[in-house]
Structures are given as C-alpha cells and as structure tokens.
Amino acid sequence: MIAPYLALPLVIGLPLVAGTALGSIAGRRSGRAAAWALAAVTAASLAVVISAAPRVFTGEPVIVTWPWIPGVGLAVSLRLDGLALFFSVLILGIGLLVILYARYYLGPADPPGKFYARLALFTAAMLGVVLADNLVLLAVFWEITSLASFLLIGYWQNRADAREGARMALAVTGAGGLAMLAGVLLIGEAAGSYEISAIVGVADQVRGDPRYPAALILILVGAFTKSAQFPFHFWLPAAMAAPTPVSAYLHSATLVNAGIFLIARLYPVLGGTPLFTYVVTTVGLVTFVFGAYVAVFKHDLKGLLAYSTMSHLGLITFLLGLDSPLSNVAAVFHIGNHATFKASLFMAAGIIEHEVGTRDMRRLNGLWKHMPHTGTLAIVAASAMAGVPLLNGFLSKEMFFAEALALRHLGFLGWLATAAVALGAAFSVAYAARFVHDVFFNGEPRNLPRAPHEAPRFMKVPVEVLVTVCIAVGLVPGLTVGPIVDVAARAVFGAGLPAYSVALWHGFTPPLLLSALAFAGGAILYWALQRQYNLHLHVPSRWSARRLYLAFLAGLTSLAEIISIRFANGALSRSLALLFGVVVALVGSTLLAGGVTVGPRPFLPLIPLGVVAAFSLAAAALGVVIWHRERLVALVFSGVVGLVVSIAFLYFSAPDLAMTQLVVEVVTTILVLMALARLPRSGPEHSSLLHHGRDAALAGLIGVGTGGLALAVMTRPATTISWYFLENSLPRGGGANVVNVLLTDFRGYDTFGEITVLVITALGIVALLDGVRPPRPDPDRPRPPLLFAVAARWLLPLAIVVSVYVFLRGHHEPGGGFVAGLVTAVALLLRHIAHPVNEGAAQRRVGYTRTAAAGLMIAGGTGIAAWGFGKPFLTSAHAEPVLPLIGALPLTSATLFDLGIYLAVLGTTMLALVSLADASSEPESAE
Amino acid sequence: MLLSYAVNLFIVATGRLTVGRPPIVAAGVTAYADPLPQALVLTAIVIGLATTVFAIVLALAASVPSVDDAVDVPASPREASPRR
C-alpha cells in the first residue's frame, strides 16, 4: 500500500521519467526490449492506480498538493476521484495493449526507441490531464499532450502526409489549448482559486459571474478542438497518417477523449445553465450526424473509423450537454465502451493494412476467406459499434436513445433533436455494415500489394482482449463495469444521482424500438448505396473544412509577404525611417498630451567657450550630413563633433569619459582612414529629393523632441542611488575614482559582459577578413616619411610608460584599463605603420586574438577566485601592505580585473587596426 | 556614430550637470557629479567603438567582390536595388 502523497505523483512520474528514458535506451538494443520496458513501466503505473482505488470507491477522493509557483496560482495538485480513476484505468489498460500491438506493428525500418519514448511521454501527459486538480496544471499537461500527439503523428517524418497531419493537429489543438487557458484564467478569477476542489464549492458564484459566458465558450472551444467536434474536426482524418498503434491509442481512446474529460470534469462548475446545454448539445448532435454521414462514403479504412470516432464523440458530448442525471451515466459508460471497440477496430484495420498492404475498401473485398480470425474479431467489434444486442455498445446506445427520446416532449426543437438522433443512428449502422461487408465480403480482392494472410499470433491478442471486454460488459455489465461507471458518474454529477440499473433487458421500450428502426434503416441505406448508387465510384466533394483551413493559412502567409515587402524591403534607410517615424509618433504624442514644461532647477551660468563649443558642434554635425558623400570630409567633421563632446564631458565633471572619448575618437579616425584606402572615397547619390525631405523632417523632429526631453529632464530634481557608491567607494572598494570602482567592482559583471563583446568583435573581425585579399599595390605609393618613422620609434616606449601610468592611477584618479589599453594600441599602431612588416600577418592576428582572450580569462579568473574564498562571483578585496622602501602600497584585486580589461581592449583594437592596415597594404609574399 | 555621441551626452545629462566636481572622492568635498551615468556611458563608448570597428570591417569585407559598398540588399529578386 503506497501512501497517497507518493502514489499519485508516481502514476505520472513513472511513464514520464522512467518510461521515456527506458524506452529510448532499450530502443537502441531492440524493439522487443523497448516494448517490454515500457510495458513494465505502464503496468507498474496501473498497479499503483489500482492500489489507490479502494479509497476512491468509498466516495472519498485522494488529493495531493505540492506548491510550485504560488504567485500565479500554479500548484502540483493531483486528485484521484471516480472520473480520474475511470480514465486512468482506461489510459493505462489500453496503453498496455497498444504497446503489445506496436511491438508487432513496427517494421524493421522504424526506430523503436523514438516511438516508445514518445508514447511514454504522451501517456504521462494524458495521466496528468486526468489527475490534475489545478486548472493551470491541467492546461500545462494539455499542451504536452498536443505536443506528444504532434510527435507521434509525425513519426514517419519522411512522409509528407504525416508531416502535414501532424502540423494540422498541432495547430488546431494548440489554438484550442490557448483558448482553454484563457477560459481557465477567467474561471480562476471568478472563483478565486485554480484548484478544482475549491472551485466546485463556489460553483454558483462562478455561474453567476459576468465572465461566465466568455469562460464557458473559451473552454468549450478548447474541448471541441481536442475532441474533433464540428467545425474543428478536420485534423482528425489528417491525423490518420500516423502509425496505427498511435491511431488506436490517441485518436480513439485517449487524446480525443481529453476534451470530453474536460467538459465532464468541469460539469459541476460550468454545467446546468441554458447556454451550456444549448451549445454543447447542438455541437454534439451536429457532429454525431455529420460524422456518421461522411463515414459511410469514405473509402479509406482508417478514414471511416476516424469519422466514426468523431461521430461517437459527438454522441457523448450530446449526452454531457443534456441536463438529466442519467445522461452523465450514459456518457461515462459510452466513453469506456467506445474506447474498447474503437481501439480494437483500429487495431484490426492496422492488421489488415500490415498484412495486405492497402487500406482502400474498393480493393479490399472478400478477406474473410483469407483472415477468418481477424475477421471474426473485427465483425464483433463492428457490431458493438453498431449497437448489436449482447455487446457493450448496445447498452450504452440504449441509454443514449432513452435520453434522446425523452427530449421529444420538449417541443419542436426536442422533436428535431430526436429525429436527428434517429438519422445519425441509421448512418452509424450503415457505416458499420460497410466496414464489415466491404472488407470481408463483397466479392474478390483487387490488385492487393501482398497476398493476404493471417497476422502473427500475438499481434491479435490485444484485439482479442478488447473484444472479450466488449462481450463481457455486454453480457454482465453490473458485475464488470457497473461500480466504476457509477463512481465516475457520481464524480461528474455530484451527489443526488438517482438509482438506475444498467441491465440487459428493460422490456419493449421506445429505445429498443428506435434501435430496431435504426438497424433496419441503416441496412436498407447501405444496401441502396451499394446497389443503386454504386458506392465504390463515389468521389468526395471538393468542399471540406480541411480545404478551408489550408486556404486560410495560405491567405495568411501571402498577407504577411505583402506587408513584409512594403515595410522591410531590404533598404536600410526605409527601415530606419519607419523606426524613427514610429518613435516620433509615439513619444511625441505622449509628450504633447502630457505637456512638457521646464522644471524648477536653476540653469548653470553660460560661459563663452560653451557657446562656441555648441555652435561648432552644430556646424560640424551639419557638415557631416551635407558632405556625407565625400567620405574624408565627413570623417573630419565627425572628428570635430567627437572632440567637442569630449570637451563637454571634461567641463561637466566627467574626466574619465573625456579621456576615453578622446582616445576612441583617435582610434576611430585612424580606422576609417585605413578603411578608406580600400573603399571608394566618395559615394554615389542614393536618395531622391523626396526622400531627403522625408529624412530631414524626421531628423528635425527627433532633434527637437530629444532636446526638449533633455531640457525637461535636466531641470527637474531627482533622487538617485549614487550616494551609496560615493560613500562606499573608498572604504569598501578601495578606490577614490568612483567611476572606475563602479566599473571594476560594484558593476563588474556588466563590464565583464562588455569585454566579452569586445572579444566577440575580435573573433568576428578575424572571421570576416579571413579570405580578403589585399589589392595589388600601387608602385608609386609613397613610403612613410623618415621623420615619422624615427618619431614612432621613440614614441612607443614613452607611450607604453604613459599607458602604464594611466592604468595604475585608475583606481584613485581618472584613468583605468580602457584608456590605457587604447593608448597602447595607438602607439603600437604607429610603429606598425611606420615600419610595416609584411610577413606574419596571420600570426599577428592570432597573437592579438590571444591577447584579447587572455584579458577575458584574467578578468573571469579574478571573479572566479572569489569563489575560493566563499564569496559570490567578482567580489573584490583590497589591502594596504607596507613595503620597506615604498611605504604603504594600496592593492586591490580589482586592479587584476582592470588588467583583464586592458588586455581585452588592447587585443581587440590592435586586431582591428592591424587587420585593416594589412588589408590596405602590400600583399604577403608567401601567399 | 553621431547618434551614439548624442545618446551618450543625453545619458550623462540625466545625471544633472555639475561643473568642476568630478566623482573622485576627496576630503572636504560634499557634492559630486553623478558617477552612475558616467560609468554607463563609459561602457557605451567602448562598445560603440567595437560596433564601429565591426561595421567598418563589414563594409570592407562586403566591398571585396564589388566596387560599391552599399549594404542595401534587395528583398525580392525583381528589384535590382530596393527603393529607399
């Protein structure tokens, strides 16, 4: 006896973890091993469920709750009550039989591990759906079943119809799942909790809530997509491209029952209102009649069974929609019966396909002589489907007819419903007759790919088991399924289920008459179709929901294409114009609506230098725009802008920024100059006058807007968190330069990311310039002047000293790793230009890449070293050892981090500069 | 590039402009410039350098098969060069 808190998670966990793992591992050895492994896991799960069953039969459900994400109301709550028990036994029992069947069905070319692992995943997810007590958890498992179904339908992934069927199933059930989630959220809001146990208690409150109709419709959409009800039914026939074990398991017994399970599970909460009754019964009835009608005309064996499944699910939905207590009993009963005979019929169809090679009923005729055993089983199962007495289908159909006939007292709509039921019943008999007659009798087989013969012994065992169940339940229902159906129905309807008897013979009642009528009508219909209409020549009509769906998808795709071509046609300036336009529209409208005013803070005094700087900045920026086609001129103006910005930084108390900006400006200018050696010196005119006007207007608006925004921001007071850094920089960070301490210590992780970007840039440059050949050199090219060469030679050691000085003083004065790295890079570049070395360009590139990488590793190592002291990543330490001659020497580990930054910056910048210098100079002699 | 200059200035300006009080801790000084935007902008300047470098190298690598260094790629084969 396993404790309940362990049992329920085990039921799901066994297939989820052990099943998938063992299935795929054993699958590498052989299909037999994988089948045995998964069968063992499934049997264990079933044993756990059965061991927990006795408590359920006493009327008290087993509930287990573990918190998961309390903030969104998601908890792992599992509940085993009558309905869950019924479904769990169904899922696991039929699962076992499907595994046995699949072992013989899968051919030598089909990878077994993949199949059984996906099957295990599906079983676990389906069990999760039926056992979940938390609605959000149910939604999670619901989506996993959709995903597992997609994987299983697409198992033969080299077949186009399998891929299309899998995609369609996923799209439809996925969309339904989304709707269901929305409905679940609404119900949770209305009830105040996502636990079904709690929601049932406040059911009246939920039904009276204004959100109830929306929630109901959304959840019903989810249920109807999953259970292939009209008009969401078209994915089910397409899913018949799956291997037959999958069809027998998912698309007859378990997955398609998930939608019905949801309606049954939420019936205490959602049911009982007129909206529920009308919608559910209408959809169910329409599906019942429509599915049965189409099934008669299908030539594909599995297609007939698919539409028949749809029809029976419609029947069950109709029963659930009716508000009478006995209809729930009938619904639950029929769920079990349908699963049994439908799974066995699918398996029989699979056997026929496996042994004969085709599923086309126009060619499969007269197989009775060749496979009598399979034929007997199939005929019994089909009879159960048609509702022949002494089989389980008859019993639940009787109850169904009783409920339908009770409607005829309810006025015109009731009569209509009853008539529709009768019609659908006749069609059901007709297609069952077609299945039996057209496959096993009706002449001789035509053009069969293989000679028909019986299936292997053990492949028929699952079918035998299921057919035996059909017969047993049909003969003695009270003993076999009576108790479990009872406890399941009570879980749906709650207390107050009146006494009933599921007996074999109720006397000459109206339902019996209706049965007889349906039989007669169906038989006549089939005979007429075969003889008068010549059924085999029937061609299905061009209109179907599937075509509508595909047309809808095609329309959606072409719409997306049209929009993309208009907006993202590849021209950068159009994309930028759109971006800026949207920014202007959104931000501008918000600012204008809110009213932007100048704030209270006083203005700083205006100095003459400031005026000059501002004007030169504006003029230079305009210069860049006007002369943008003359690249050198634009570069000069851009440099002016950068210099003015640097002076601005200096004036407004940002010395570190000023230094960095200055050096970056120098490096950028050198880079562009070197690139211009290869690139054209002036560009062609790309845009027309209209585009210029558009761009100018946008730019003007953006400038004015940003300026106004900046003014508004700067004149308003603000509280910041900088006081923390200012106070703690010296005592805890060991440095007086707060900006540097911020970069290497407080916000070291951001800087670590930044040097990672630098190293990535370096690698990108190496990759981009990998195959670029430098051009043929101009023989009249001037060599660097002698003065320049001599100056460069003396400049380099000086620059190195300056760079080291700047690096070391960084922690207490303006400076730091960035500036130092850039200064060294410029000095090294001077030397490289002055004394160009043509050989070894590749080695140079490798050397600088390694430098950059070394910088990254040192920085990372400094951070990781903190773990050795039990501190989080990048915690720094500082000390002040007193050395004999030097005195107190302030040391911090952040300096090591700064060294990493230095090397990374140096490596990347040198790599870029040297690569460009090489690409624009003479070619290597060795190449 | 011009855009990154502008954005950097803007971010520094959100720290409210102060003159002559760099964020270097010294005895006797009470008010400092806001160091946090400056640290952010320093990172931005360096990454801006990396981006500029990459863009220049990209232009160079793209220019190798042809003389025109335009980076506009037409989205549909019908257009030789897309309309701006």
Contacts between the chains, C-beta under 8 A, distances in Angstrom:
chain1	res1	chain2	res2	distance
A	564	B	75	7.3
A	565	B	75	6.2
A	565	B	76	6.3
A	568	B	75	6.7
A	569	B	74	7.3
A	569	B	75	4.6
A	569	B	76	7.4
A	569	B	79	7.4
A	569	B	82	4.6
A	569	B	83	7.0
A	570	B	72	5.9
A	570	B	73	4.9
A	570	B	74	5.0
A	570	B	75	3.9
A	570	B	79	7.8
A	570	B	82	4.4
A	571	B	72	5.0
A	571	B	82	4.1
A	571	B	83	6.3
A	571	B	84	4.9
A	572	B	71	6.5
A	572	B	72	5.7
A	573	B	72	7.9
A	573	B	84	4.6
A	574	B	82	7.4
A	574	B	83	7.4
A	574	B	84	5.8
A	601	B	16	7.4
A	604	B	17	6.2
A	604	B	19	6.3
A	621	B	2	6.1
A	624	B	2	6.3
A	638	B	1	5.9
A	638	B	2	6.9
A	641	B	2	6.3
A	641	B	5	6.0
A	642	B	1	7.9
A	642	B	5	6.5
A	645	B	5	5.0
A	645	B	8	7.2
A	645	B	9	6.2
A	648	B	9	6.6
A	649	B	12	6.9
A	651	B	19	6.5
A	652	B	12	6.8
A	652	B	17	4.9
A	652	B	18	6.8
A	652	B	19	6.4
A	652	B	33	7.1
A	653	B	18	5.2
A	653	B	19	6.4
A	653	B	20	6.3
A	653	B	21	5.2
A	653	B	22	4.6
A	653	B	23	7.2
A	653	B	32	7.8
A	653	B	33	3.8
A	654	B	12	6.1
A	654	B	22	7.0
A	654	B	33	6.6
A	654	B	38	4.9
A	654	B	41	7.7
A	655	B	22	5.1
A	655	B	24	7.9
A	656	B	38	6.6
A	656	B	42	6.1
A	657	B	8	7.9
A	657	B	12	7.0
A	657	B	38	5.6
A	657	B	41	5.9
A	657	B	42	6.0
A	657	B	45	7.1
A	660	B	42	5.8
A	660	B	45	5.3
A	660	B	46	7.1
A	661	B	8	7.9
A	661	B	45	5.9
A	664	B	45	5.6
A	664	B	46	7.3
A	664	B	48	7.5
A	664	B	49	4.9
A	667	B	49	6.6
A	668	B	1	7.3
A	668	B	49	6.6
A	668	B	52	5.6
A	671	B	52	7.2
A	671	B	53	6.2
A	671	B	56	5.6
A	672	B	56	6.3
A	675	B	56	4.8
A	675	B	57	7.9
A	675	B	59	6.8
A	675	B	60	5.5
A	678	B	60	5.8
A	678	B	63	6.6
A	679	B	59	6.4
A	679	B	60	6.6
A	679	B	63	5.6
A	679	B	69	5.3
A	680	B	67	6.5
A	680	B	68	7.6
A	680	B	69	6.6
A	683	B	69	7.5
A	684	B	68	7.5
A	686	B	70	7.1
A	686	B	84	6.3
A	687	B	84	5.0
A	688	B	84	7.7
A	691	B	84	5.0
A	706	B	6	7.1
A	706	B	10	6.7
A	710	B	10	5.7
A	710	B	13	5.5
A	713	B	13	7.0
A	713	B	14	5.5
A	714	B	13	5.5
A	714	B	14	7.6
A	714	B	16	6.3
A	714	B	17	6.6
A	718	B	14	7.9
A	718	B	16	6.6
A	720	B	15	7.6
A	720	B	34	6.0
A	720	B	36	6.7
A	721	B	36	7.2
A	722	B	15	7.9
A	722	B	34	5.0
A	722	B	35	5.8
A	722	B	36	4.9
A	725	B	35	5.8
A	725	B	36	6.7
A	726	B	23	6.9
A	726	B	25	6.9
A	726	B	32	5.7
A	726	B	35	6.8
A	729	B	25	5.7
A	730	B	25	5.0
A	736	B	24	5.4
A	736	B	25	4.3
A	736	B	26	7.1
A	737	B	23	7.6
A	737	B	24	5.4
A	738	B	23	4.2
A	738	B	24	7.0
A	738	B	25	6.4
A	738	B	32	7.3
A	738	B	35	4.1
A	739	B	23	5.8
A	739	B	35	5.0
A	739	B	38	5.0
A	739	B	39	5.1
A	739	B	42	6.7
A	742	B	35	5.9
A	742	B	36	6.9
A	742	B	39	4.1
A	743	B	39	5.4
A	743	B	42	6.4
A	743	B	43	7.2
A	747	B	39	6.3
A	750	B	43	6.4
A	751	B	43	6.7
A	754	B	43	5.1
A	754	B	46	6.3
A	754	B	47	6.0
A	757	B	47	5.8
A	757	B	50	5.8
A	758	B	46	7.3
A	758	B	47	7.9
A	758	B	50	5.4
A	761	B	50	4.3
A	761	B	51	7.8
A	761	B	53	6.3
A	761	B	54	5.2
A	764	B	54	5.9
A	764	B	57	7.7
A	765	B	53	7.0
A	765	B	54	6.9
A	765	B	57	5.0
A	768	B	57	5.3
A	768	B	58	6.3
A	768	B	60	7.9
A	768	B	61	4.4
A	769	B	57	6.3
A	769	B	60	7.4
A	769	B	61	6.2
A	772	B	60	7.0
A	772	B	61	5.8
A	772	B	64	5.4
A	773	B	64	7.7
A	812	B	24	7.4
A	813	B	24	6.6
A	814	B	22	7.0
A	814	B	24	7.1
A	818	B	42	6.7
A	818	B	46	5.7
A	905	B	46	7.1
A	908	B	50	6.8
A	908	B	53	7.6
A	909	B	49	7.7
A	909	B	53	7.6
A	912	B	53	4.4
A	912	B	56	7.9
A	912	B	57	6.6
A	915	B	57	7.0
A	916	B	56	7.3
A	916	B	57	7.0
A	916	B	60	7.0
A	919	B	60	6.4
